[in-house]
Amino acid sequence: MKQWEIIEAIEQDQGKVSGAWVFQGTKIPVSALFENLRDGAVVA
C-alpha cells in the first residue's frame, strides 16, 4: 500500500511533471532518487 499522501516532503500535482510524485517545491521526481540509488549513487 502506497501512503505517499502523508509524507510532507513530497507532492503530486497534475501540472508538474505529468502528475508524478515530486519533492515539494521542485520538479524533481521522487523516482529519480530511487533510480540514482539503484544505479550506485550515494547520499552523503
N, CA and C atoms as an extended XYZ file, in Angstrom:
132
Properties=species:S:1:pos:R:3:atomname:S:1:resname:S:1:resid:I:1 pbc="F F F"
N         0.841       -1.191        0.000 N   MET     1
C         0.000        0.000        0.000 CA  MET     1
C         0.881        1.248        0.000 C   MET     1
N         0.669        2.117       -0.954 N   LYS     2
C         1.425        3.369       -1.026 CA  LYS     2
C         0.743        4.424       -0.169 C   LYS     2
N         1.511        5.075        0.671 N   GLN     3
C         0.962        6.130        1.511 CA  GLN     3
C         1.747        7.428        1.302 C   GLN     3
N         2.055        7.720        0.046 N   TRP     4
C         2.812        8.922       -0.277 CA  TRP     4
C         2.085       10.184        0.181 C   TRP     4
N         0.768       10.131        0.264 N   GLU     5
C        -0.019       11.315        0.609 CA  GLU     5
C         0.321       11.875        1.992 C   GLU     5
N         0.818       11.047        2.906 N   ILE     6
C         1.075       11.511        4.273 CA  ILE     6
C         2.491       12.057        4.458 C   ILE     6
N         3.327       11.972        3.432 N   ILE     7
C         4.700       12.473        3.524 CA  ILE     7
C         4.718       13.927        3.084 C   ILE     7
N         5.073       14.813        4.004 N   GLU     8
C         5.013       16.253        3.722 CA  GLU     8
C         6.092       16.739        2.759 C   GLU     8
N         7.165       15.989        2.591 N   ALA     9
C         8.277       16.427        1.747 CA  ALA     9
C         8.030       16.190        0.264 C   ALA     9
N         6.946       15.500       -0.074 N   ILE    10
C         6.652       15.250       -1.485 CA  ILE    10
C         5.226       15.673       -1.803 C   ILE    10
N         4.993       15.905       -3.073 N   GLU    11
C         3.663       16.320       -3.511 CA  GLU    11
C         3.387       15.789       -4.899 C   GLU    11
N         2.112       15.754       -5.242 N   GLN    12
C         1.695       15.332       -6.572 CA  GLN    12
C         0.754       16.391       -7.123 C   GLN    12
N         1.068       16.872       -8.313 N   ASP    13
C         0.269       17.906       -8.964 CA  ASP    13
C         0.239       17.576      -10.446 C   ASP    13
N        -0.944       17.461      -10.998 N   GLN    14
C        -1.069       17.112      -12.413 CA  GLN    14
C        -0.378       18.129      -13.317 C   GLN    14
N        -0.155       19.349      -12.832 N   GLY    15
C         0.509       20.375      -13.615 CA  GLY    15
C         2.022       20.316      -13.560 C   GLY    15
N         2.571       19.421      -12.741 N   LYS    16
C         4.025       19.270      -12.624 CA  LYS    16
C         4.427       17.868      -13.052 C   LYS    16
N         5.333       17.769      -13.962 N   VAL    17
C         5.933       16.502      -14.380 CA  VAL    17
C         4.869       15.419      -14.611 C   VAL    17
N         3.828       15.778      -15.307 N   SER    18
C         2.749       14.844      -15.675 CA  SER    18
C         2.120       14.121      -14.490 C   SER    18
N         2.096       14.769      -13.345 N   GLY    19
C         1.444       14.185      -12.180 CA  GLY    19
C         2.302       13.238      -11.368 C   GLY    19
N         3.584       13.161      -11.675 N   ALA    20
C         4.482       12.291      -10.909 CA  ALA    20
C         4.679       12.860       -9.504 C   ALA    20
N         5.016       11.992       -8.559 N   TRP    21
C         5.343       12.456       -7.221 CA  TRP    21
C         6.681       13.177       -7.297 C   TRP    21
N         6.743       14.408       -6.778 N   VAL    22
C         7.956       15.222       -6.808 CA  VAL    22
C         8.273       15.709       -5.402 C   VAL    22
N         9.529       16.113       -5.200 N   PHE    23
C         9.892       16.717       -3.927 CA  PHE    23
C         9.217       18.083       -3.852 C   PHE    23
N         8.636       18.379       -2.726 N   GLN    24
C         7.827       19.585       -2.556 CA  GLN    24
C         8.597       20.829       -2.967 C   GLN    24
N         7.940       21.656       -3.769 N   GLY    25
C         8.521       22.909       -4.230 CA  GLY    25
C         9.495       22.758       -5.384 C   GLY    25
N         9.611       21.545       -5.941 N   THR    26
C        10.530       21.310       -7.058 CA  THR    26
C         9.793       20.597       -8.179 C   THR    26
N        10.509       20.317       -9.232 N   LYS    27
C        10.001       19.470      -10.312 CA  LYS    27
C        10.848       18.207      -10.409 C   LYS    27
N        11.517       17.838       -9.313 N   ILE    28
C        12.385       16.662       -9.285 CA  ILE    28
C        11.563       15.453       -8.844 C   ILE    28
N        11.394       14.471       -9.736 N   PRO    29
C        10.605       13.295       -9.377 CA  PRO    29
C        11.264       12.469       -8.279 C   PRO    29
N        10.462       11.978       -7.369 N   VAL    30
C        10.959       11.110       -6.308 CA  VAL    30
C        11.581        9.862       -6.929 C   VAL    30
N        11.021        9.405       -8.030 N   SER    31
C        11.559        8.213       -8.697 CA  SER    31
C        13.018        8.412       -9.112 C   SER    31
N        13.423        9.649       -9.396 N   ALA    32
C        14.809        9.917       -9.788 CA  ALA    32
C        15.766        9.561       -8.656 C   ALA    32
N        15.372        9.817       -7.420 N   LEU    33
C        16.211        9.463       -6.271 CA  LEU    33
C        16.426        7.956       -6.229 C   LEU    33
N        15.344        7.192       -6.347 N   PHE    34
C        15.457        5.742       -6.266 CA  PHE    34
C        16.228        5.167       -7.449 C   PHE    34
N        16.063        5.744       -8.617 N   GLU    35
C        16.812        5.285       -9.792 CA  GLU    35
C        18.304        5.528       -9.605 C   GLU    35
N        18.659        6.696       -9.088 N   ASN    36
C        20.074        7.002       -8.855 CA  ASN    36
C        20.673        6.089       -7.792 C   ASN    36
N        19.931        5.813       -6.718 N   LEU    37
C        20.423        4.899       -5.682 CA  LEU    37
C        20.597        3.498       -6.256 C   LEU    37
N        19.654        3.060       -7.072 N   ARG    38
C        19.739        1.750       -7.708 CA  ARG    38
C        20.991        1.648       -8.574 C   ARG    38
N        21.339        2.760       -9.220 N   ASP    39
C        22.475        2.769      -10.134 CA  ASP    39
C        23.809        3.019       -9.436 C   ASP    39
N        23.799        3.100       -8.094 N   GLY    40
C        25.048        3.190       -7.354 CA  GLY    40
C        25.359        4.530       -6.726 C   GLY    40
N        24.522        5.507       -6.884 N   ALA    41
C        24.771        6.812       -6.260 CA  ALA    41
C        24.685        6.680       -4.738 C   ALA    41
N        25.397        7.526       -4.040 N   VAL    42
C        25.344        7.526       -2.581 CA  VAL    42
C        24.853        8.882       -2.097 C   VAL    42
N        24.198        8.883       -0.970 N   VAL    43
C        23.738       10.131       -0.345 CA  VAL    43
C        24.728       10.443        0.755 C   VAL    43
N        25.392       11.569        0.625 N   ALA    44
C        26.407       11.932        1.628 CA  ALA    44
C        25.986       13.140        2.419 C   ALA    44
